[in-house]
Every structure is written in structure tokens, then in C-alpha cells.
Amino acid sequence: MMKLKSSLLIFVGVLLFMSSCVVLSKKKYETLLTQRDSLNVGWDEAKVKVQSLEEEKETLKADTASLNAKILGLNKQLEALNANYDALRSNSSSEINQLSGDLKKREARLQEVEEILKKRDAATNALKEKLQKALLGFQESGLTVEIKNGKVYVSLTDKLLFDTGSIVIDDKGKQALRELAKVLNTQPEINIAVEGHTDNQKVGNLGQIKDNWDLSVLRATSVVRYLTDTEKIDPVRVTATGKGQYQPIEVLNTPEARSRNRRIEIVLSPKLDELYNLIK
């Protein structure tokens, strides 16, 4: 732009100089006018172009300012996201550590429970073996010893303990209970539940015994009294319950099935105070 302006001034100066020095011919004069007009057109076009460039420059400046503002805003958002990420990572690390600690405590408790249950199972198996040896002579009379649900069940048929319809223990029954008590008195950590069971036949003409409920309860109570009064088992360890006819081991209604259902079950279970304390 400056070069164009300088050239125009020089050209005008030359014209003035020449006009003052010589007289131009008409042709040369017209030629000079044409050149001057051409320069004027170039000058106008240059001014328009400069104006356009100035406007483009202002637009670019405005766009640059807008982009800088956006970049600044995005940088602030990025800083906030980084801060949130750091906070979340810190919190997550803390929560993970806490969960890890809780998991270790639970695993330790689970291991303790498993150890106690192993001890229970070992004690239950040992008790079963002792009882089987002590009561070996009564198994032909219908006595059985087995483990169910972590407990030892000593089942004695009614013919081993009572006469028909009676709640008084006979001599053979007392002998069996005496051998049982010898083992139980060496196992103070064992709880004892005595359950009376009957068949499904109605009870009749038994005086104070009105039905199978009465018969099952009174027979269980007779066994408990013998174990606690005569064999000196701590009464705190013992409970007596009557189940009547409602928990049969045989569903057939045959004399043999009914005979098996008429029984006393002595349920022996290790005390689980340690386990209960862990669960609390």
C-alpha cells in the first residue's frame, strides 16, 4: 500500500516537472492521463482491500477472544473434574480400606465359627462312640444311637422302658438309663432333652392319662426324674417334652411301625456358648 502511494506521488511529481519543462504532445498527455486513472483505480481497490483486511482482523480478534474465553472455561471445568476425581479416589481408597478391614474381621469370625463347629462335630462323634459302647447290650431291645443335625439321638422303644400304657420305668429300662447316665455325668458340657413319643392309637382306661399328649409328657418326665433324682444328673442340663403322635418315624399303620413310633428320644447336644457369643 505504501509502495503504491509512493509511486503515485512520484508519477504526479514527474508530470509536474515535465509540464514545467516541456510541452507534451496530445498523445503523450492522454497516455499519462490513462496511467493516472489506472493508478487511481488501483488506489481505490487497495483501500477497499485494506478495509476488508481490517474487518477480517477485527473478526479474528473477536474469535480469538471467544476461543480464549472457552479455553479458560474448559480449563476451569478440567480443574474441577480433577479435584472431584482426586476426592473420589481418596474416598474410594478409604472405603476400600474400610471394606477390606470389615472383610478380614468377618473372615476371622467365620474361621472362629468353623473351628467351634469342628469341635462340636468332633465332640458329637466322640459322644456317639462312647454311648454305643456303653449301651451295646441294649441295642437288640430296640435302642439306637445316631447323629442328626449335629446332635446325638438315643432312641429307646417303649418296650425297653415301660409296660404297656405305663409311665413307670421297669428294671431293664433303669439299667439302660443307668449306663447312659454314667457317660453323661462325664460330659457336663452336654445338654439333654428327653422327648416322649407315642403311636396314633387312642389312649383308653389309663386313669389320669387322658390322651397321647399326656402319655408322651408323663413318660418323658419319668425318665427325667430318674436321671436327675437317681443318677444325679444336674437338672439344669435337662428338659422334658411330649411330642404325642405327631413326629412319627414310621408312617405305616402296622403293629411294627406303631411299635417303633412309641419311643423315648434322648437328644444330646453340645453347649454352644462360644458360638452364640460370636453371633451376638
Phi and psi restraints in degrees (value plus and minus 20) as a CYANA .aco file:
   2 MET   PHI     -87.1   -47.1
   2 MET   PSI     -59.4   -19.4
   3 LYS   PHI     -81.4   -41.4
   3 LYS   PSI     -62.3   -22.3
   4 LEU   PHI     -82.4   -42.4
   4 LEU   PSI     -61.8   -21.8
   5 LYS   PHI     -86.6   -46.6
   5 LYS   PSI     -59.6   -19.6
   6 SER   PHI     -85.8   -45.8
   6 SER   PSI     -61.8   -21.8
   7 SER   PHI     -82.8   -42.8
   7 SER   PSI     -59.1   -19.1
   8 LEU   PHI     -85.5   -45.5
   8 LEU   PSI     -62.3   -22.3
   9 LEU   PHI     -84.7   -44.7
   9 LEU   PSI     -60.9   -20.9
  10 ILE   PHI     -83.4   -43.4
  10 ILE   PSI     -62.3   -22.3
  11 PHE   PHI     -82.3   -42.3
  11 PHE   PSI     -64.5   -24.5
  12 VAL   PHI     -83.2   -43.2
  12 VAL   PSI     -59.7   -19.7
  13 GLY   PHI     -83.5   -43.5
  13 GLY   PSI     -61.5   -21.5
  14 VAL   PHI     -81.8   -41.8
  14 VAL   PSI     -63.0   -23.0
  15 LEU   PHI     -80.2   -40.2
  15 LEU   PSI     -64.8   -24.8
  16 LEU   PHI     -84.2   -44.2
  16 LEU   PSI     -60.0   -20.0
  17 PHE   PHI     -85.7   -45.7
  17 PHE   PSI     -63.9   -23.9
  18 MET   PHI     -88.7   -48.7
  18 MET   PSI     -57.2   -17.2
  19 SER   PHI     -86.7   -46.7
  19 SER   PSI     -47.7    -7.7
  20 SER   PHI    -102.9   -62.9
  20 SER   PSI     -37.2     2.8
  21 CYS   PHI    -121.0   -81.0
  21 CYS   PSI     -61.4   -21.4
  22 VAL   PHI    -154.4  -114.4
  22 VAL   PSI     145.8   185.8
  23 VAL   PHI    -120.0   -80.0
  23 VAL   PSI      97.9   137.9
  24 LEU   PHI     -98.3   -58.3
  24 LEU   PSI     131.5   171.5
  25 SER   PHI     -97.3   -57.3
  25 SER   PSI     141.1   181.1
  26 LYS   PHI     -81.0   -41.0
  26 LYS   PSI     -58.2   -18.2
  27 LYS   PHI     -86.0   -46.0
  27 LYS   PSI     -64.9   -24.9
  28 LYS   PHI     -86.0   -46.0
  28 LYS   PSI     -58.2   -18.2
  29 TYR   PHI     -82.9   -42.9
  29 TYR   PSI     -64.9   -24.9
  30 GLU   PHI     -83.4   -43.4
  30 GLU   PSI     -57.4   -17.4
  31 THR   PHI     -81.8   -41.8
  31 THR   PSI     -63.9   -23.9
  32 LEU   PHI     -84.2   -44.2
  32 LEU   PSI     -59.7   -19.7
  33 LEU   PHI     -82.6   -42.6
  33 LEU   PSI     -60.4   -20.4
  34 THR   PHI     -82.2   -42.2
  34 THR   PSI     -62.6   -22.6
  35 GLN   PHI     -83.8   -43.8
  35 GLN   PSI     -60.2   -20.2
  36 ARG   PHI     -82.1   -42.1
  36 ARG   PSI     -64.2   -24.2
  37 ASP   PHI     -81.7   -41.7
  37 ASP   PSI     -59.9   -19.9
  38 SER   PHI     -82.3   -42.3
  38 SER   PSI     -60.4   -20.4
  39 LEU   PHI     -86.8   -46.8
  39 LEU   PSI     -57.7   -17.7
  40 ASN   PHI     -83.6   -43.6
  40 ASN   PSI     -60.7   -20.7
  41 VAL   PHI     -83.4   -43.4
  41 VAL   PSI     -63.6   -23.6
  42 GLY   PHI     -81.7   -41.7
  42 GLY   PSI     -58.6   -18.6
  43 TRP   PHI     -83.0   -43.0
  43 TRP   PSI     -64.5   -24.5
  44 ASP   PHI     -83.9   -43.9
  44 ASP   PSI     -62.8   -22.8
  45 GLU   PHI     -83.4   -43.4
  45 GLU   PSI     -57.6   -17.6
  46 ALA   PHI     -85.4   -45.4
  46 ALA   PSI     -59.5   -19.5
  47 LYS   PHI     -84.0   -44.0
  47 LYS   PSI     -60.7   -20.7
  48 VAL   PHI     -83.5   -43.5
  48 VAL   PSI     -62.5   -22.5
  49 LYS   PHI     -83.8   -43.8
  49 LYS   PSI     -60.7   -20.7
  50 VAL   PHI     -82.4   -42.4
  50 VAL   PSI     -62.2   -22.2
  51 GLN   PHI     -81.7   -41.7
  51 GLN   PSI     -62.3   -22.3
  52 SER   PHI     -82.6   -42.6
  52 SER   PSI     -61.3   -21.3
  53 LEU   PHI     -85.4   -45.4
  53 LEU   PSI     -58.2   -18.2
  54 GLU   PHI     -82.9   -42.9
  54 GLU   PSI     -63.1   -23.1
  55 GLU   PHI     -84.4   -44.4
  55 GLU   PSI     -61.9   -21.9
  56 GLU   PHI     -82.4   -42.4
  56 GLU   PSI     -57.8   -17.8
  57 LYS   PHI     -83.3   -43.3
  57 LYS   PSI     -63.1   -23.1
  58 GLU   PHI     -83.8   -43.8
  58 GLU   PSI     -60.4   -20.4
  59 THR   PHI     -81.8   -41.8
  59 THR   PSI     -64.9   -24.9
  60 LEU   PHI     -82.1   -42.1
  60 LEU   PSI     -58.1   -18.1
  61 LYS   PHI     -83.6   -43.6
  61 LYS   PSI     -62.2   -22.2
  62 ALA   PHI     -85.2   -45.2
  62 ALA   PSI     -62.5   -22.5
  63 ASP   PHI     -83.2   -43.2
  63 ASP   PSI     -60.7   -20.7
  64 THR   PHI     -83.2   -43.2
  64 THR   PSI     -62.0   -22.0
  65 ALA   PHI     -83.1   -43.1
  65 ALA   PSI     -61.0   -21.0
  66 SER   PHI     -84.4   -44.4
  66 SER   PSI     -63.3   -23.3
  67 LEU   PHI     -84.6   -44.6
  67 LEU   PSI     -59.4   -19.4
  68 ASN   PHI     -82.9   -42.9
  68 ASN   PSI     -58.4   -18.4
  69 ALA   PHI     -85.8   -45.8
  69 ALA   PSI     -61.4   -21.4
  70 LYS   PHI     -84.1   -44.1
  70 LYS   PSI     -62.9   -22.9
  71 ILE   PHI     -80.6   -40.6
  71 ILE   PSI     -61.9   -21.9
  72 LEU   PHI     -81.9   -41.9
  72 LEU   PSI     -64.4   -24.4
  73 GLY   PHI     -82.8   -42.8
  73 GLY   PSI     -62.6   -22.6
  74 LEU   PHI     -84.9   -44.9
  74 LEU   PSI     -57.9   -17.9
  75 ASN   PHI     -82.8   -42.8
  75 ASN   PSI     -59.6   -19.6
  76 LYS   PHI     -85.1   -45.1
  76 LYS   PSI     -62.3   -22.3
  77 GLN   PHI     -81.9   -41.9
  77 GLN   PSI     -60.8   -20.8
  78 LEU   PHI     -83.1   -43.1
  78 LEU   PSI     -61.6   -21.6
  79 GLU   PHI     -82.0   -42.0
  79 GLU   PSI     -61.9   -21.9
  80 ALA   PHI     -85.0   -45.0
  80 ALA   PSI     -61.8   -21.8
  81 LEU   PHI     -83.4   -43.4
  81 LEU   PSI     -61.6   -21.6
  82 ASN   PHI     -83.0   -43.0
  82 ASN   PSI     -60.1   -20.1
  83 ALA   PHI     -84.3   -44.3
  83 ALA   PSI     -64.0   -24.0
  84 ASN   PHI     -82.9   -42.9
  84 ASN   PSI     -60.7   -20.7
  85 TYR   PHI     -82.1   -42.1
  85 TYR   PSI     -64.9   -24.9
  86 ASP   PHI     -81.6   -41.6
  86 ASP   PSI     -61.3   -21.3
  87 ALA   PHI     -85.2   -45.2
  87 ALA   PSI     -63.6   -23.6
  88 LEU   PHI     -84.2   -44.2
  88 LEU   PSI     -61.0   -21.0
  89 ARG   PHI     -83.9   -43.9
  89 ARG   PSI     -60.1   -20.1
  90 SER   PHI     -84.7   -44.7
  90 SER   PSI     -66.3   -26.3
  91 ASN   PHI     -84.6   -44.6
  91 ASN   PSI     -61.8   -21.8
  92 SER   PHI     -82.4   -42.4
  92 SER   PSI     -61.4   -21.4
  93 SER   PHI     -81.9   -41.9
  93 SER   PSI     -61.3   -21.3
  94 SER   PHI     -85.4   -45.4
  94 SER   PSI     -63.9   -23.9
  95 GLU   PHI     -85.3   -45.3
  95 GLU   PSI     -60.2   -20.2
  96 ILE   PHI     -82.4   -42.4
  96 ILE   PSI     -62.9   -22.9
  97 ASN   PHI     -82.8   -42.8
  97 ASN   PSI     -60.3   -20.3
  98 GLN   PHI     -86.1   -46.1
  98 GLN   PSI     -64.8   -24.8
  99 LEU   PHI     -82.8   -42.8
  99 LEU   PSI     -58.7   -18.7
 100 SER   PHI     -83.0   -43.0
 100 SER   PSI     -61.6   -21.6
 101 GLY   PHI     -84.0   -44.0
 101 GLY   PSI     -62.9   -22.9
 102 ASP   PHI     -83.3   -43.3
 102 ASP   PSI     -60.6   -20.6
 103 LEU   PHI     -83.6   -43.6
 103 LEU   PSI     -61.3   -21.3
 104 LYS   PHI     -84.0   -44.0
 104 LYS   PSI     -59.0   -19.0
 105 LYS   PHI     -84.6   -44.6
 105 LYS   PSI     -62.7   -22.7
 106 ARG   PHI     -84.1   -44.1
 106 ARG   PSI     -60.9   -20.9
 107 GLU   PHI     -84.0   -44.0
 107 GLU   PSI     -58.8   -18.8
 108 ALA   PHI     -84.5   -44.5
 108 ALA   PSI     -62.6   -22.6
 109 ARG   PHI     -84.6   -44.6
 109 ARG   PSI     -61.5   -21.5
 110 LEU   PHI     -81.4   -41.4
 110 LEU   PSI     -61.2   -21.2
 111 GLN   PHI     -84.2   -44.2
 111 GLN   PSI     -60.0   -20.0
 112 GLU   PHI     -82.3   -42.3
 112 GLU   PSI     -63.8   -23.8
 113 VAL   PHI     -81.9   -41.9
 113 VAL   PSI     -63.6   -23.6
 114 GLU   PHI     -81.9   -41.9
 114 GLU   PSI     -59.6   -19.6
 115 GLU   PHI     -84.7   -44.7
 115 GLU   PSI     -61.7   -21.7
 116 ILE   PHI     -84.7   -44.7
 116 ILE   PSI     -61.8   -21.8
 117 LEU   PHI     -85.7   -45.7
 117 LEU   PSI     -56.0   -16.0
 118 LYS   PHI     -83.4   -43.4
 118 LYS   PSI     -62.5   -22.5
 119 LYS   PHI     -82.1   -42.1
 119 LYS   PSI     -61.1   -21.1
 120 ARG   PHI     -81.0   -41.0
 120 ARG   PSI     -66.6   -26.6
 121 ASP   PHI     -84.0   -44.0
 121 ASP   PSI     -59.9   -19.9
 122 ALA   PHI     -84.3   -44.3
 122 ALA   PSI     -62.8   -22.8
 123 ALA   PHI     -86.1   -46.1
 123 ALA   PSI     -58.5   -18.5
 124 THR   PHI     -84.3   -44.3
 124 THR   PSI     -64.5   -24.5
 125 ASN   PHI     -84.9   -44.9
 125 ASN   PSI     -60.3   -20.3
 126 ALA   PHI     -84.7   -44.7
 126 ALA   PSI     -61.0   -21.0
 127 LEU   PHI     -83.8   -43.8
 127 LEU   PSI     -62.4   -22.4
 128 LYS   PHI     -79.2   -39.2
 128 LYS   PSI     -64.8   -24.8
 129 GLU   PHI     -83.6   -43.6
 129 GLU   PSI     -61.3   -21.3
 130 LYS   PHI     -83.1   -43.1
 130 LYS   PSI     -63.6   -23.6
 131 LEU   PHI     -87.4   -47.4
 131 LEU   PSI     -59.8   -19.8
 132 GLN   PHI     -81.1   -41.1
 132 GLN   PSI     -59.4   -19.4
 133 LYS   PHI     -89.1   -49.1
 133 LYS   PSI     -63.1   -23.1
 134 ALA   PHI     -88.5   -48.5
 134 ALA   PSI     -52.0   -12.0
 135 LEU   PHI    -127.7   -87.7
 135 LEU   PSI      -2.6    37.4
 136 LEU   PHI     -76.2   -36.2
 136 LEU   PSI     -57.8   -17.8
 137 GLY   PHI     -91.8   -51.8
 137 GLY   PSI     -28.6    11.4
 138 PHE   PHI    -127.6   -87.6
 138 PHE   PSI     -20.0    20.0
 139 GLN   PHI     -90.1   -50.1
 139 GLN   PSI     -48.4    -8.4
 140 GLU   PHI     -90.2   -50.2
 140 GLU   PSI     -36.9     3.1
 141 SER   PHI    -112.8   -72.8
 141 SER   PSI      -9.2    30.8
 142 GLY   PHI      80.9   120.9
 142 GLY   PSI      -7.2    32.8
 143 LEU   PHI    -108.3   -68.3
 143 LEU   PSI     114.9   154.9
 144 THR   PHI    -151.5  -111.5
 144 THR   PSI     131.2   171.2
 145 VAL   PHI    -150.0  -110.0
 145 VAL   PSI     103.4   143.4
 146 GLU   PHI    -169.4  -129.4
 146 GLU   PSI     144.3   184.3
 147 ILE   PHI    -127.5   -87.5
 147 ILE   PSI     110.4   150.4
 148 LYS   PHI    -160.3  -120.3
 148 LYS   PSI     108.9   148.9
 149 ASN   PHI      34.0    74.0
 149 ASN   PSI      20.0    60.0
 150 GLY   PHI      57.5    97.5
 150 GLY   PSI      -9.7    30.3
 151 LYS   PHI    -145.3  -105.3
 151 LYS   PSI     134.1   174.1
 152 VAL   PHI    -116.8   -76.8
 152 VAL   PSI     107.7   147.7
 153 TYR   PHI    -129.6   -89.6
 153 TYR   PSI      97.3   137.3
 154 VAL   PHI    -123.4   -83.4
 154 VAL   PSI      93.1   133.1
 155 SER   PHI    -128.3   -88.3
 155 SER   PSI     106.2   146.2
 156 LEU   PHI    -140.7  -100.7
 156 LEU   PSI     102.8   142.8
 157 THR   PHI     -87.7   -47.7
 157 THR   PSI     137.1   177.1
 158 ASP   PHI     -84.1   -44.1
 158 ASP   PSI     -49.9    -9.9
 159 LYS   PHI     -88.4   -48.4
 159 LYS   PSI     -39.3     0.7
 160 LEU   PHI     -99.1   -59.1
 160 LEU   PSI     -43.9    -3.9
 161 LEU   PHI    -133.4   -93.4
 161 LEU   PSI     -57.3   -17.3
 162 PHE   PHI    -151.7  -111.7
 162 PHE   PSI     133.2   173.2
 163 ASP   PHI     -96.4   -56.4
 163 ASP   PSI     144.7   184.7
 164 THR   PHI     -77.2   -37.2
 164 THR   PSI     106.9   146.9
 165 GLY   PHI      52.6    92.6
 165 GLY   PSI     -14.9    25.1
 166 SER   PHI    -118.9   -78.9
 166 SER   PSI     135.8   175.8
 167 ILE   PHI    -135.2   -95.2
 167 ILE   PSI     -11.1    28.9
 168 VAL   PHI    -116.6   -76.6
 168 VAL   PSI     105.8   145.8
 169 ILE   PHI     -93.0   -53.0
 169 ILE   PSI     111.4   151.4
 170 ASP   PHI    -104.4   -64.4
 170 ASP   PSI     157.1   197.1
 171 ASP   PHI     -84.0   -44.0
 171 ASP   PSI     -60.6   -20.6
 172 LYS   PHI     -84.6   -44.6
 172 LYS   PSI     -58.0   -18.0
 173 GLY   PHI     -85.7   -45.7
 173 GLY   PSI     -61.1   -21.1
 174 LYS   PHI     -82.8   -42.8
 174 LYS   PSI     -57.6   -17.6
 175 GLN   PHI     -83.1   -43.1
 175 GLN   PSI     -62.9   -22.9
 176 ALA   PHI     -84.4   -44.4
 176 ALA   PSI     -63.4   -23.4
 177 LEU   PHI     -87.0   -47.0
 177 LEU   PSI     -51.8   -11.8
 178 ARG   PHI     -84.5   -44.5
 178 ARG   PSI     -64.5   -24.5
 179 GLU   PHI     -85.3   -45.3
 179 GLU   PSI     -57.5   -17.5
 180 LEU   PHI     -83.7   -43.7
 180 LEU   PSI     -63.7   -23.7
 181 ALA   PHI     -84.3   -44.3
 181 ALA   PSI     -53.3   -13.3
 182 LYS   PHI     -79.0   -39.0
 182 LYS   PSI     -60.0   -20.0
 183 VAL   PHI     -92.2   -52.2
 183 VAL   PSI     -64.8   -24.8
 184 LEU   PHI     -86.8   -46.8
 184 LEU   PSI     -50.0   -10.0
 185 ASN   PHI     -90.9   -50.9
 185 ASN   PSI     -36.9     3.1
 186 THR   PHI    -113.2   -73.2
 186 THR   PSI     -20.3    19.7
 187 GLN   PHI    -146.0  -106.0
 187 GLN   PSI      49.1    89.1
 188 PRO   PHI     -85.9   -45.9
 188 PRO   PSI     -34.7     5.3
 189 GLU   PHI    -106.1   -66.1
 189 GLU   PSI     -16.0    24.0
 190 ILE   PHI    -117.6   -77.6
 190 ILE   PSI     108.0   148.0
 191 ASN   PHI    -105.9   -65.9
 191 ASN   PSI     126.3   166.3
 192 ILE   PHI    -144.7  -104.7
 192 ILE   PSI     102.6   142.6
 193 ALA   PHI    -138.7   -98.7
 193 ALA   PSI     104.0   144.0
 194 VAL   PHI    -125.4   -85.4
 194 VAL   PSI      99.3   139.3
 195 GLU   PHI    -134.6   -94.6
 195 GLU   PSI     109.2   149.2
 196 GLY   PHI    -116.7   -76.7
 196 GLY   PSI     115.8   155.8
 197 HIS   PHI    -151.7  -111.7
 197 HIS   PSI     125.9   165.9
 198 THR   PHI    -145.7  -105.7
 198 THR   PSI     155.0   195.0
 199 ASP   PHI    -107.1   -67.1
 199 ASP   PSI    -189.2  -149.2
 200 ASN   PHI    -118.2   -78.2
 200 ASN   PSI      -7.4    32.6
 201 GLN   PHI    -104.2   -64.2
 201 GLN   PSI     119.8   159.8
 202 LYS   PHI     -88.2   -48.2
 202 LYS   PSI     124.4   164.4
 203 VAL   PHI    -107.8   -67.8
 203 VAL   PSI     114.8   154.8
 204 GLY   PHI    -161.2  -121.2
 204 GLY   PSI     126.8   166.8
 205 ASN   PHI      36.1    76.1
 205 ASN   PSI      25.5    65.5
 206 LEU   PHI    -136.6   -96.6
 206 LEU   PSI       7.7    47.7
 207 GLY   PHI      45.8    85.8
 207 GLY   PSI    -136.8   -96.8
 208 GLN   PHI     -93.3   -53.3
 208 GLN   PSI     -31.2     8.8
 209 ILE   PHI    -105.9   -65.9
 209 ILE   PSI      92.5   132.5
 210 LYS   PHI    -107.6   -67.6
 210 LYS   PSI     -55.0   -15.0
 211 ASP   PHI    -178.1  -138.1
 211 ASP   PSI    -192.6  -152.6
 212 ASN   PHI     -86.1   -46.1
 212 ASN   PSI     -48.9    -8.9
 213 TRP   PHI     -80.5   -40.5
 213 TRP   PSI     -71.4   -31.4
 214 ASP   PHI     -78.4   -38.4
 214 ASP   PSI     -66.8   -26.8
 215 LEU   PHI     -80.8   -40.8
 215 LEU   PSI     -64.2   -24.2
 216 SER   PHI     -87.0   -47.0
 216 SER   PSI     -60.0   -20.0
 217 VAL   PHI     -88.7   -48.7
 217 VAL   PSI     -65.4   -25.4
 218 LEU   PHI     -87.8   -47.8
 218 LEU   PSI     -56.0   -16.0
 219 ARG   PHI     -87.3   -47.3
 219 ARG   PSI     -61.8   -21.8
 220 ALA   PHI     -81.7   -41.7
 220 ALA   PSI     -61.3   -21.3
 221 THR   PHI     -85.6   -45.6
 221 THR   PSI     -57.3   -17.3
 222 SER   PHI     -81.6   -41.6
 222 SER   PSI     -61.8   -21.8
 223 VAL   PHI     -86.1   -46.1
 223 VAL   PSI     -62.7   -22.7
 224 VAL   PHI     -82.5   -42.5
 224 VAL   PSI     -63.6   -23.6
 225 ARG   PHI     -82.6   -42.6
 225 ARG   PSI     -60.7   -20.7
 226 TYR   PHI     -84.6   -44.6
 226 TYR   PSI     -64.7   -24.7
 227 LEU   PHI     -85.0   -45.0
 227 LEU   PSI     -58.3   -18.3
 228 THR   PHI    -106.7   -66.7
 228 THR   PSI     -63.3   -23.3
 229 ASP   PHI     -98.4   -58.4
 229 ASP   PSI     -64.8   -24.8
 230 THR   PHI    -109.9   -69.9
 230 THR   PSI     -65.2   -25.2
 231 GLU   PHI    -114.2   -74.2
 231 GLU   PSI     -20.4    19.6
 232 LYS   PHI      41.7    81.7
 232 LYS   PSI      13.3    53.3
 233 ILE   PHI     -95.7   -55.7
 233 ILE   PSI     117.2   157.2
 234 ASP   PHI     -77.0   -37.0
 234 ASP   PSI      99.4   139.4
 235 PRO   PHI     -80.6   -40.6
 235 PRO   PSI     -44.2    -4.2
 236 VAL   PHI     -81.2   -41.2
 236 VAL   PSI     -46.5    -6.5
 237 ARG   PHI    -103.0   -63.0
 237 ARG   PSI     -31.6     8.4
 238 VAL   PHI    -135.0   -95.0
 238 VAL   PSI     122.2   162.2
 239 THR   PHI    -151.9  -111.9
 239 THR   PSI     132.6   172.6
 240 ALA   PHI    -143.9  -103.9
 240 ALA   PSI     112.0   152.0
 241 THR   PHI    -158.7  -118.7
 241 THR   PSI     132.4   172.4
 242 GLY   PHI    -134.6   -94.6
 242 GLY   PSI     107.4   147.4
 243 LYS   PHI    -123.3   -83.3
 243 LYS   PSI     -25.9    14.1
 244 GLY   PHI      40.0    80.0
 244 GLY   PSI    -156.4  -116.4
 245 GLN   PHI    -120.9   -80.9
 245 GLN   PSI     -10.7    29.3
 246 TYR   PHI    -116.2   -76.2
 246 TYR   PSI     -17.1    22.9
 247 GLN   PHI    -152.3  -112.3
 247 GLN   PSI      43.8    83.8
 248 PRO   PHI     -92.2   -52.2
 248 PRO   PSI     132.3   172.3
 249 ILE   PHI    -118.9   -78.9
 249 ILE   PSI     -32.8     7.2
 250 GLU   PHI    -146.4  -106.4
 250 GLU   PSI     112.6   152.6
 251 VAL   PHI    -115.8   -75.8
 251 VAL   PSI     -33.8     6.2
 252 LEU   PHI     -92.8   -52.8
 252 LEU   PSI     128.4   168.4
 253 ASN   PHI    -121.3   -81.3
 253 ASN   PSI      35.1    75.1
 254 THR   PHI    -128.8   -88.8
 254 THR   PSI     140.6   180.6
 255 PRO   PHI     -76.7   -36.7
 255 PRO   PSI     -59.1   -19.1
 256 GLU   PHI     -86.4   -46.4
 256 GLU   PSI     -63.4   -23.4
 257 ALA   PHI     -84.7   -44.7
 257 ALA   PSI     -62.9   -22.9
 258 ARG   PHI     -84.3   -44.3
 258 ARG   PSI     -55.6   -15.6
 259 SER   PHI     -83.9   -43.9
 259 SER   PSI     -59.3   -19.3
 260 ARG   PHI     -89.9   -49.9
 260 ARG   PSI     -52.1   -12.1
 261 ASN   PHI     -93.0   -53.0
 261 ASN   PSI     -46.4    -6.4
 262 ARG   PHI    -101.3   -61.3
 262 ARG   PSI      83.4   123.4
 263 ARG   PHI    -176.7  -136.7
 263 ARG   PSI     144.7   184.7
 264 ILE   PHI    -132.9   -92.9
 264 ILE   PSI     106.0   146.0
 265 GLU   PHI    -129.5   -89.5
 265 GLU   PSI     105.1   145.1
 266 ILE   PHI    -125.2   -85.2
 266 ILE   PSI      90.7   130.7
 267 VAL   PHI    -119.3   -79.3
 267 VAL   PSI     100.9   140.9
 268 LEU   PHI    -132.6   -92.6
 268 LEU   PSI     104.6   144.6
 269 SER   PHI    -155.9  -115.9
 269 SER   PSI     114.6   154.6
 270 PRO   PHI     -83.7   -43.7
 270 PRO   PSI     125.4   165.4
 271 LYS   PHI     -88.3   -48.3
 271 LYS   PSI     116.6   156.6
 272 LEU   PHI    -138.0   -98.0
 272 LEU   PSI      22.6    62.6
 273 ASP   PHI     -78.8   -38.8
 273 ASP   PSI     -59.8   -19.8
 274 GLU   PHI     -81.0   -41.0
 274 GLU   PSI     -63.8   -23.8
 275 LEU   PHI     -85.9   -45.9
 275 LEU   PSI     -63.8   -23.8
 276 TYR   PHI     -81.8   -41.8
 276 TYR   PSI     -58.3   -18.3
 277 ASN   PHI     -85.4   -45.4
 277 ASN   PSI     -54.7   -14.7
 278 LEU   PHI     -89.8   -49.8
 278 LEU   PSI     -56.2   -16.2
 279 ILE   PHI     -92.9   -52.9
 279 ILE   PSI     -48.7    -8.7
